[in-house]
């Protein structure tokens, strides 16, 4: 009965311990925490929101403008007074503006201010101003609006690249943490083997089966392996600290992950076939947006060299009873006007235009170069990735062979057909093979992260492609 109770108690204890064991830390969890709480990503998002206000600011140039003016002759022969208000609404095409004006006057004006007279209820006017040469195709207001749209596009792309870069580093720090934990586990296993072997060696020395110098040699092995464990533990602690920059809790505070959250296996998948990119890469799209902004400024500089030819159409009518200006103010009127001007001596403007054309050409060539470099980099990264995957397979085969050799050497040693020196060599060879496998796996996953970052594979970094 007591045995049964003890067995049940042991099972309960094991169940509770298993239930309390923290879950293994997986890359998806790290990427989700980084995307949600990384200060670098939040800073990039703040820059993007700031750029989004530029378009609103540029639209402000098309807001209607209300103006008012009043004038009163306080002394002198005449006592005329006039109040005028006007609302102007800029339009986009042809640099056009429409306006509505109301003016009312009273008192007497000198003959050279005869146009100030209105009927008693005032005068209303509505007009349209359009540009036929300068400001026809582009002007400062329309350029600023389009430039703000492109600046917002730039900020979106810059934020995307910053986010992908952060996520790549987060994933890389995770893999480095996992690799450091694997190395620590290998050296701990090696130390445990040496410690278990100590008791057997002491019995063999006591029985005269092996010389006592073997214990001294084993002490040397123990000291060396304990040193390796200490170094591996320090590297694991460093890797956990680097990972904490990206792995954060719900409050955004860094979390240092302990070794008990190491996964039992590397959560990696086989390499998928190469896929062509859909559309230009963000680095190229970013330069294309900068080029579009530069070309827009070329149009603005070219516009500054053009002569101005503006046409204005205005309709007006006085309201109410006749004023002091007489009947000549009572009839509706339609006025068509034209303004022409041409700038002379445009050396400064021409120099500005040529300089801006040169800047645009520089960006065009830089865009070509970046596109070619990225295509070459993708080919190089893909080749490195495929080579790293093959290296993992070779390293796995080496581990299997080294493990079998160590087990065989252990059996020969126990049968007296081998010696302690050969056994340690097999131990070290097996450990070295395991370390090389860890390094091969790390090289593969880091190459995969670099390749996905170059292709801006958002899914690989836990990001929503639709956002």
JONORNOR-V342977 format. One record per pair of residues at least 12 apart in sequence whose ideal C-beta (glycine too) atoms are under 10 Angstrom apart, sorted by the first residue. I is the first residue (numbers start at 0). J is the second residue. Records with the same first field share a line. If there is no record, write none. Layout:
I: J  J
This chain:
20: 259  260
21: 256  257  259  260
22: 259  260  262
23: 177  259  260  261  262  263  264  266
24: 173  176  177  180  242  246  254  256  257  259  260  261  262  266
25: 173  177  260  262  266
26: 169  170  173  174  177  262  266  267  444  448  459  460  461
27: 170  173  266  461
28: 173  246  256  260  461
29: 166  169  170  172  173  174  176  242  245  246  247  254  256  461
30: 165  166  167  169  170  173  245  246  459  460  461  462
31: 169  246  461  462
32: 169  245  246  247  248  249  251  253  254  461
33: 162  165  166  168  169  170  172  173  242  244  245  246  247  460  461
34: 162  165  166  169  245  460  461  462  463
35: 247  249  251  461
36: 245  246  247  248  249  250  251  252  253
37: 161  162  165  166  168  169  244  245  246  247  251
38: 165  244  247  251
39: 161  162  164  165  168  169  244  245
40: 158  161  162  163  164  165  166  169  245  462
41: 165  251
42: 158  161  165
43: 154  155  157  158  159  160  161  162  164  165
44: 154  158  161  162
45: 158
46: 154  155  157  158  161
47: 151  153  154  155  156  157  158  159  161  162
48: 154  158
49: 151  154
50: 147  150  151  152  153  154  155  157  158
51: 147  150  151  154  155
52: 147  151
53: 143  144  146  147  148  149  150  151  154
54: 143  144  145  146  147  148  149  150  151
55: 147
56: 143  144  147
57: 140  141  142  143  144  145  146  147  148  150
58: 140  143  144  147
59: 140  143  144
60: 89  138  139  140  141  143  144
61: 88  89  90  91  96  140  141  143  144
62: 87  88  89
63: 86  87  88  89  97  98  99
64: 85  86  87  88  89  96  98
65: 84  85  86  87
66: 83  84  85  86  87  98  100
67: 82  83  84  85  101
68: 81  82  83  84  85  102
69: 81  82  83  84
70: 82  83  104  112  115
71: 105  106
72: 106  107  108  109  112
75: 109
76: 107  109
77: 106  107  108  109  112  115
78: 105  106  107  108
79: 104  105  106  107  108  109  112  115  116  323
80: 103  104  105  106  107  108  115
81: 102  103  104  105  106  108  112  114  115  116  117  121
82: 101  102  103  104  105  117  121
83: 100  101  102  103  104  115  117  121  122  124
84: 99  100  101  102  103  121
85: 98  99  100  101  102  124  126
86: 98  99  100  101  125
87: 99  100  126  128
89: 128  138  140  141
90: 127  128  129  140  141
91: 138  140  141  144
92: 129  130  135  136  141
93: 127  128  129  130  131  134  135  136  138  309  310
94: 128  129  130  131  132  133  134  135  136  137  138  139  140  141  302  307  309
95: 127  128  129  130  134  135  309  310
96: 126  127  128  129  130  309  311
97: 125  126  127  128  129  312
98: 124  125  126  127  128  311  313
99: 123  124  125  126
100: 122  123  124  125  126  313  315
101: 117  120  121  122  123  124  318
102: 114  115  117  121  122  123  124  315  317
103: 117  118  119  120  121  122  123  317  318  319  322
104: 116  117  118  119  121  122  322  323  324  328
105: 117  119  121  322  323
106: 322  323
107: 323  324
108: 323  324
113: 324  325  327  328
114: 324  328
115: 324
116: 317  321  322  323  324  325  327  328
117: 315  317  318  319  322  323  324  328
118: 316  317  318  319  320  321  322  323  324  325  326  328  329
119: 317  318  319  320  321  322  323
120: 317  318  319  320  322
121: 317  318  319  322
122: 315  316  317  318  319  322  324  328  332
123: 314  315  316  317  318
124: 313  314  315  316  317  332  334
125: 312  313  314  315  316
126: 311  312  313  314  315  334  336
127: 310  311  312  313  314
128: 309  310  311  312  313  336  338
129: 308  309  310  311  312
130: 302  305  307  308  309  310  338
131: 306  307  308  309  310  337  339
132: 302  305  306  307  308  309  339  340  341
133: 302  303  304  305  306  307  308  309  340  341  342
134: 302  303  305  307  308  309
135: 302  305  307  308  309
136: 298  301  302  305
137: 295  297  298  299  301  302
138: 298  299  302
139: 299  302  303
141: 295  298  299
142: 292  295  296  298  299  302
143: 295  299
145: 291  292  295  298
146: 291  292  293  295  296  299
147: 292
148: 288  291  292
149: 287  288  289  290  291  292  293  294  295
150: 288  289  292
151: 288
152: 284  285  287  288  289  291  292
153: 284  285  286  287  288  289  291  292
154: 285  288
155: 281  284  285  288
156: 280  281  282  283  284  285  286  287  288  289  455
157: 281  285  288
158: 281
159: 281  284  285  455  457  462  466
160: 280  281  282  284  285  452  455
162: 455  457  460  462  466
163: 281  451  452  453  454  455  456  457  459  460  462
164: 452  460
165: 244  245  460
166: 245  448  451  452  457  459  460  461  462
167: 445  448  449  451  452  453  459  460
168: 241  244  245  448  452
169: 242  244  245  246  448  460  461
170: 245  444  445  447  448  451  452  459  460  461
171: 241  242  245  441  444  445  448  449  452
172: 238  239  240  241  242  243  244  245  246
173: 238  241  242  245  246  256  266  444  448
174: 238  242  265  266  267  440  441  442  443  444  445  447  448
175: 234  235  237  238  239  241  242  441  444  445
176: 234  235  237  238  239  240  241  242  243  246  256  258  260  261
177: 235  238  242  256  261  262  265  266  267  437  440  441  444
178: 234  235  238  265  434  437  438  440  441  442  444  445
179: 231  232  233  234  235  236  237  238  239  241  242  258  261  437  441
180: 231  232  234  235  238  239  256  257  258  259  260  261  262  437
181: 231  235  261  262  265  433  434  436  437  438  440  441
182: 227  228  230  231  232  234  235  238  430  433  434  437  438  441
183: 227  228  229  230  231  232  233  234  235  236  238  258  261
184: 228  231  235  258  261  433  437
185: 227  228  231  429  430  431  432  433  434  436  437
186: 224  225  226  227  228  229  230  231  232  430  433  434
187: 224  227  228  231  232  258
188: 224  228  426  429  430  433
189: 220  223  224  227  228  423  426  427  429  430  433
190: 220  221  223  224  225  226  227  228
191: 224  228
192: 220  224  405  409  422  423  426  429  430
193: 217  218  220  221  222  223  224  225  423  426
194: 217  221  224  225
196: 217  220  221  409  412  419  422  423  426
197: 214  217  218  220  221
199: 217  412  413
200: 213  214  216  217  419
201: 213  214  217
203: 415  419
204: 217
208: 415
209: 415  418  419
210: 419
212: 419
213: 418  419  420
214: 419
216: 419  420  423
217: 419  423
219: 423
220: 419  422  423  426  427
223: 423  427
224: 423  426  427  430
227: 430
231: 434
232: 258
235: 256  257  258  261
236: 255  257  258
238: 256
239: 254  255  256  257  258  260
240: 253  255  256
242: 254  255  256
243: 255  256
265: 391  436  437  440  441  443  444
266: 444
267: 388  391  440  443  444  447
268: 444  447
269: 388  391
270: 381  384  385  387  388  389  391  443  446  447  450
271: 447
273: 377  378  381  384  385  450  454
274: 454  456
275: 454
276: 373  374  377  453  454  455  456
277: 454  464
279: 366  369  370  373
280: 369  370  373  374  376  377  453  454  455
281: 373  455
282: 366  369  370  372  373  453  455
283: 366  367  369  370  371  372  373  374
284: 366  455
285: 366  369
286: 362  363  365  366  367  368  369  370
287: 362  363  366  369  370
288: 362
289: 358  359  362  365  366
290: 358  359  360  361  362  363  364  365  366
291: 359  362
292: 359  362
293: 355  356  357  358  359  360  361  362  363
294: 355  356  358  359  362  363
295: 355  359
296: 351  352  355  356  358  359
297: 351  352  353  354  355  356  357  358  359  360
298: 352  355
299: 351  352  355
300: 348  349  350  351  352  353  354  355  356
301: 348  349  351  352  355  356
302: 348  352
303: 342  345  347  348  349  351  352
304: 341  342  345  348  349  351  352
305: 341  342  345
306: 339  340  341  342
307: 338  339  340  341  342
308: 337  338  339  340  341
309: 336  337  338  339  340
310: 335  336  337  338  339
311: 334  335  336  337  338
312: 333  334  335  336
313: 332  333  334  335  336
314: 331  332  333  334
315: 328  330  331  332  333  334
316: 328  329  330  331  332  333
317: 329  330  331  332
373: 453  454
376: 449  450  453
377: 450  453  454
379: 449  450  453
380: 446  447  449  450  451  452  453  454
381: 446  450  453  454
382: 446
383: 442  443  445  446  447  449  450
384: 442  443  444  445  446  447  448  449  450  451
385: 443  446  450
386: 442  443  446
387: 439  440  441  442  443  444  445  446  447  450
388: 439  440  442  443  446  447
389: 439  443
390: 435  436  438  439  440  442  443  446
391: 436  438  439  440  441  442  443  444
392: 439  443
393: 435  436  439
394: 432  433  434  435  436  437  438  439  440  442  443
395: 432  436  439  440
396: 432  436
397: 428  429  431  432  433  435  436  439
398: 429  431  432  433  434  435  436  437  439
399: 432  436
400: 428  429  432
401: 425  426  427  428  429  430  431  432  433  435  436
402: 425  428  429  432  433
403: 425  429
404: 424  425  428  429  432
405: 422  424  425  426  427  428  429  430  432
406: 425  429
407: 425
408: 421  422  423  424  425  426  428  429
409: 422  425  426
411: 425
412: 425
447: 459
448: 460
